[in-house]
Amino acid sequence: NTLCRDSMSLRENRECDALSFGFRISATGEIQDVVIEPTRIRVTRRLTYEQVDAILAPPSCPDAVSTQTQEPRRDKSVVLKHELSTLYESAKCHLTARTARGAFNADIPDVRVQVSR
């Protein structure tokens, strides 16, 4: 209980201990080059599932599309949408590959992880 409220909590603008998972997803949806390591992270923006859904949702009408001439890499909201879209498309590709191999999706709301020091 203490870890989730203190040293491993995901509070904004505070450094905390974390387990970072790195991997690549191939064009066929296979997970490759898995790396798991303890790290220190700083959460710069905490998002709810609803906020991510809103960011990824298509504009409600064609006029809502941004006409800014700014470079996309300089606009943080464009970068965030691009990064979330990339993660979403990669996850869909991986799920498709798993389903093709006979897996099924179990929608489990909470995942419990225990860490011993």
DRENPA-3360 file (N, C-alpha, C; in nm, 2 decimals, always signed):
BEGIN
1 = NTLCRDSM = +0.08/-0.12/+0.00/+0.00/+0.00/+0.00/+0.08/+0.13/+0.00 ~ +0.19/+0.12/+0.08/+0.28/+0.24/+0.08/+0.34/+0.28/-0.05 ~ +0.39/+0.17/-0.13/+0.45/+0.20/-0.25/+0.36/+0.27/-0.35 ~ +0.23/+0.23/-0.36/+0.14/+0.30/-0.45/+0.11/+0.44/-0.41 ~ +0.13/+0.48/-0.29/+0.10/+0.61/-0.24/+0.22/+0.70/-0.23 ~ +0.34/+0.63/-0.23/+0.46/+0.71/-0.21/+0.56/+0.69/-0.32 ~ +0.66/+0.60/-0.30/+0.77/+0.60/-0.39/+0.74/+0.55/-0.54 ~ +0.63/+0.47/-0.56/+0.60/+0.43/-0.69/+0.46/+0.49/-0.74;
9 = SLRENREC = +0.42/+0.60/-0.68/+0.30/+0.66/-0.72/+0.32/+0.74/-0.85 ~ +0.22/+0.76/-0.92/+0.23/+0.84/-1.05/+0.18/+0.98/-1.04 ~ +0.22/+1.05/-0.94/+0.18/+1.19/-0.92/+0.25/+1.28/-1.02 ~ +0.18/+1.38/-1.07/+0.24/+1.47/-1.16/+0.35/+1.55/-1.10 ~ +0.45/+1.57/-1.19/+0.57/+1.66/-1.15/+0.65/+1.62/-1.03 ~ +0.65/+1.49/-1.00/+0.73/+1.43/-0.90/+0.80/+1.31/-0.95 ~ +0.93/+1.30/-0.91/+1.00/+1.18/-0.95/+0.96/+1.06/-0.87 ~ +0.96/+0.95/-0.93/+0.92/+0.83/-0.86/+0.99/+0.70/-0.92;
17 = DALSFGFR = +1.00/+0.60/-0.84/+1.05/+0.47/-0.89/+0.95/+0.41/-0.98 ~ +1.00/+0.34/-1.08/+0.91/+0.27/-1.17/+0.98/+0.14/-1.23 ~ +0.90/+0.06/-1.28/+0.95/-0.05/-1.37/+0.92/-0.01/-1.51 ~ +1.02/+0.01/-1.59/+1.00/+0.05/-1.73/+1.01/-0.07/-1.82 ~ +0.91/-0.08/-1.91/+0.90/-0.20/-2.00/+0.93/-0.14/-2.14 ~ +1.03/-0.19/-2.21/+1.05/-0.15/-2.35/+1.05/-0.27/-2.44 ~ +0.99/-0.25/-2.56/+0.99/-0.36/-2.66/+0.95/-0.30/-2.79 ~ +0.97/-0.38/-2.89/+0.93/-0.35/-3.03/+0.81/-0.44/-3.07;
25 = ISATGEIQ = +0.72/-0.39/-3.15/+0.62/-0.47/-3.21/+0.64/-0.47/-3.36 ~ +0.66/-0.60/-3.41/+0.69/-0.61/-3.55/+0.57/-0.58/-3.63 ~ +0.59/-0.58/-3.76/+0.48/-0.55/-3.86/+0.37/-0.66/-3.85 ~ +0.41/-0.78/-3.80/+0.31/-0.88/-3.79/+0.25/-0.89/-3.64 ~ +0.28/-0.80/-3.56/+0.23/-0.79/-3.43/+0.30/-0.87/-3.32 ~ +0.42/-0.92/-3.35/+0.50/-0.99/-3.26/+0.58/-0.90/-3.17 ~ +0.58/-0.93/-3.04/+0.66/-0.85/-2.94/+0.81/-0.90/-2.95 ~ +0.90/-0.80/-2.96/+1.04/-0.84/-2.98/+1.13/-0.75/-2.89;
33 = DVVIEPTR = +1.25/-0.79/-2.86/+1.35/-0.71/-2.78/+1.29/-0.66/-2.65 ~ +1.24/-0.74/-2.57/+1.18/-0.70/-2.44/+1.29/-0.66/-2.34 ~ +1.28/-0.54/-2.28/+1.37/-0.50/-2.18/+1.28/-0.45/-2.06 ~ +1.31/-0.50/-1.94/+1.24/-0.45/-1.82/+1.35/-0.41/-1.72 ~ +1.34/-0.28/-1.68/+1.44/-0.24/-1.58/+1.38/-0.13/-1.49 ~ +1.44/-0.13/-1.37/+1.40/-0.03/-1.27/+1.45/+0.11/-1.32 ~ +1.36/+0.21/-1.30/+1.40/+0.35/-1.35/+1.34/+0.45/-1.25 ~ +1.38/+0.57/-1.27/+1.32/+0.69/-1.21/+1.25/+0.77/-1.31;
41 = IRVTRRLT = +1.12/+0.80/-1.29/+1.05/+0.88/-1.39/+0.99/+1.00/-1.33 ~ +0.95/+1.09/-1.42/+0.88/+1.21/-1.38/+0.75/+1.22/-1.46 ~ +0.64/+1.21/-1.40/+0.51/+1.21/-1.48/+0.49/+1.36/-1.51 ~ +0.48/+1.39/-1.64/+0.46/+1.53/-1.68/+0.32/+1.56/-1.70 ~ +0.24/+1.46/-1.73/+0.09/+1.48/-1.75/+0.02/+1.35/-1.73 ~ -0.07/+1.35/-1.63/-0.14/+1.23/-1.60/-0.28/+1.23/-1.67 ~ -0.31/+1.13/-1.75/-0.43/+1.13/-1.83/-0.52/+1.01/-1.78 ~ -0.65/+1.04/-1.78/-0.75/+0.94/-1.76/-0.78/+0.87/-1.89;
49 = YEQVDAIL = -0.85/+0.75/-1.88/-0.89/+0.68/-2.00/-0.98/+0.77/-2.09 ~ -1.07/+0.84/-2.02/-1.16/+0.93/-2.09/-1.09/+1.04/-2.17 ~ -0.98/+1.10/-2.10/-0.91/+1.20/-2.17/-0.83/+1.15/-2.29 ~ -0.78/+1.03/-2.28/-0.71/+0.97/-2.40/-0.81/+0.94/-2.51 ~ -0.93/+0.89/-2.47/-1.03/+0.87/-2.57/-1.07/+1.00/-2.65 ~ -1.08/+1.11/-2.57/-1.11/+1.23/-2.63/-1.00/+1.28/-2.73 ~ -0.87/+1.26/-2.69/-0.76/+1.30/-2.77/-0.76/+1.22/-2.90 ~ -0.79/+1.09/-2.89/-0.78/+1.01/-3.01/-0.91/+1.01/-3.10;
57 = APPSCPDA = -1.01/+1.07/-3.04/-1.14/+1.08/-3.12/-1.12/+1.17/-3.24 ~ -1.18/+1.13/-3.36/-1.17/+1.22/-3.47/-1.25/+1.35/-3.45 ~ -1.21/+1.46/-3.52/-1.28/+1.58/-3.50/-1.43/+1.56/-3.54 ~ -1.52/+1.63/-3.47/-1.66/+1.61/-3.49/-1.71/+1.67/-3.63 ~ -1.63/+1.76/-3.68/-1.67/+1.81/-3.82/-1.54/+1.85/-3.89 ~ -1.54/+1.85/-4.02/-1.42/+1.89/-4.10/-1.36/+2.02/-4.06 ~ -1.45/+2.12/-4.02/-1.40/+2.25/-3.99/-1.31/+2.25/-3.86 ~ -1.32/+2.14/-3.78/-1.25/+2.14/-3.65/-1.11/+2.10/-3.67;
65 = VSTQTQEP = -1.06/+2.06/-3.79/-0.93/+2.03/-3.81/-0.84/+2.15/-3.80 ~ -0.73/+2.14/-3.73/-0.64/+2.26/-3.71/-0.58/+2.30/-3.84 ~ -0.57/+2.43/-3.86/-0.50/+2.48/-3.98/-0.37/+2.56/-3.94 ~ -0.32/+2.53/-3.83/-0.19/+2.59/-3.78/-0.08/+2.56/-3.88 ~ +0.01/+2.66/-3.90/+0.12/+2.64/-3.98/+0.25/+2.60/-3.90 ~ +0.23/+2.58/-3.77/+0.34/+2.55/-3.68/+0.39/+2.41/-3.71 ~ +0.52/+2.38/-3.69/+0.57/+2.25/-3.71/+0.51/+2.15/-3.61 ~ +0.46/+2.03/-3.65/+0.40/+1.94/-3.55/+0.48/+1.91/-3.43;
73 = RRDKSVVL = +0.61/+1.90/-3.44/+0.70/+1.87/-3.33/+0.70/+1.97/-3.22 ~ +0.66/+2.10/-3.25/+0.66/+2.20/-3.16/+0.53/+2.22/-3.08 ~ +0.42/+2.16/-3.13/+0.29/+2.17/-3.07/+0.27/+2.04/-2.98 ~ +0.28/+2.06/-2.85/+0.27/+1.95/-2.76/+0.15/+1.86/-2.78 ~ +0.03/+1.93/-2.80/-0.09/+1.85/-2.82/-0.09/+1.76/-2.95 ~ -0.02/+1.81/-3.05/-0.01/+1.73/-3.17/+0.09/+1.61/-3.15 ~ +0.20/+1.64/-3.08/+0.29/+1.53/-3.04/+0.22/+1.43/-2.96 ~ +0.15/+1.47/-2.86/+0.08/+1.38/-2.77/-0.02/+1.29/-2.85;
81 = KHELSTLY = -0.10/+1.35/-2.94/-0.19/+1.28/-3.02/-0.12/+1.18/-3.11 ~ -0.01/+1.22/-3.17/+0.07/+1.13/-3.25/+0.12/+1.01/-3.17 ~ +0.18/+1.04/-3.05/+0.23/+0.93/-2.97/+0.12/+0.83/-2.92 ~ +0.01/+0.89/-2.88/-0.10/+0.80/-2.84/-0.16/+0.72/-2.95 ~ -0.17/+0.78/-3.07/-0.21/+0.71/-3.19/-0.12/+0.60/-3.23 ~ +0.01/+0.62/-3.22/+0.11/+0.52/-3.25/+0.10/+0.40/-3.15 ~ +0.08/+0.43/-3.02/+0.06/+0.32/-2.92/-0.06/+0.25/-2.95 ~ -0.17/+0.32/-2.98/-0.30/+0.25/-3.00/-0.30/+0.16/-3.13;
89 = ESAKCHLT = -0.24/+0.21/-3.23/-0.23/+0.13/-3.36/-0.14/+0.01/-3.33 ~ -0.03/+0.02/-3.26/+0.06/-0.09/-3.23/-0.01/-0.19/-3.14 ~ -0.09/-0.15/-3.04/-0.17/-0.24/-2.96/-0.27/-0.31/-3.04 ~ -0.34/-0.25/-3.13/-0.44/-0.31/-3.22/-0.37/-0.42/-3.30 ~ -0.25/-0.39/-3.36/-0.18/-0.48/-3.44/-0.14/-0.61/-3.36 ~ -0.09/-0.58/-3.24/-0.06/-0.69/-3.15/-0.18/-0.78/-3.11 ~ -0.29/-0.71/-3.08/-0.41/-0.79/-3.04/-0.46/-0.87/-3.16 ~ -0.46/-0.82/-3.28/-0.50/-0.89/-3.40/-0.41/-1.02/-3.42;
97 = ARTARGAF = -0.28/-1.00/-3.40/-0.19/-1.12/-3.41/-0.22/-1.22/-3.30 ~ -0.24/-1.18/-3.18/-0.27/-1.27/-3.07/-0.41/-1.34/-3.10 ~ -0.50/-1.27/-3.14/-0.63/-1.33/-3.17/-0.62/-1.43/-3.28 ~ -0.54/-1.40/-3.38/-0.52/-1.50/-3.49/-0.45/-1.63/-3.44 ~ -0.38/-1.62/-3.33/-0.31/-1.74/-3.28/-0.40/-1.81/-3.17 ~ -0.53/-1.76/-3.15/-0.62/-1.83/-3.06/-0.64/-1.76/-2.93 ~ -0.58/-1.65/-2.90/-0.60/-1.58/-2.77/-0.73/-1.51/-2.77 ~ -0.78/-1.48/-2.65/-0.90/-1.40/-2.63/-0.87/-1.28/-2.54;
105 = NADIPDVR = -0.95/-1.18/-2.55/-0.93/-1.06/-2.47/-1.01/-1.07/-2.34 ~ -0.95/-1.07/-2.23/-1.01/-1.07/-2.10/-1.00/-0.93/-2.05 ~ -1.11/-0.86/-2.04/-1.11/-0.72/-2.00/-1.11/-0.71/-1.85 ~ -0.99/-0.70/-1.79/-0.97/-0.70/-1.65/-0.93/-0.56/-1.60 ~ -1.01/-0.49/-1.52/-0.99/-0.35/-1.49/-0.87/-0.32/-1.41 ~ -0.83/-0.41/-1.31/-0.72/-0.38/-1.23/-0.61/-0.48/-1.24 ~ -0.49/-0.44/-1.25/-0.37/-0.53/-1.25/-0.29/-0.51/-1.12 ~ -0.27/-0.61/-1.05/-0.19/-0.59/-0.92/-0.05/-0.65/-0.94;
113 = VQVSR = +0.05/-0.56/-0.91/+0.19/-0.60/-0.92/+0.25/-0.58/-0.78 ~ +0.33/-0.68/-0.74/+0.40/-0.67/-0.61/+0.55/-0.66/-0.64 ~ +0.61/-0.57/-0.57/+0.76/-0.55/-0.59/+0.82/-0.57/-0.46 ~ +0.92/-0.66/-0.45/+1.00/-0.68/-0.33/+1.14/-0.61/-0.35 ~ +1.18/-0.55/-0.25/+1.31/-0.48/-0.26/+1.42/-0.57/-0.21;
% end
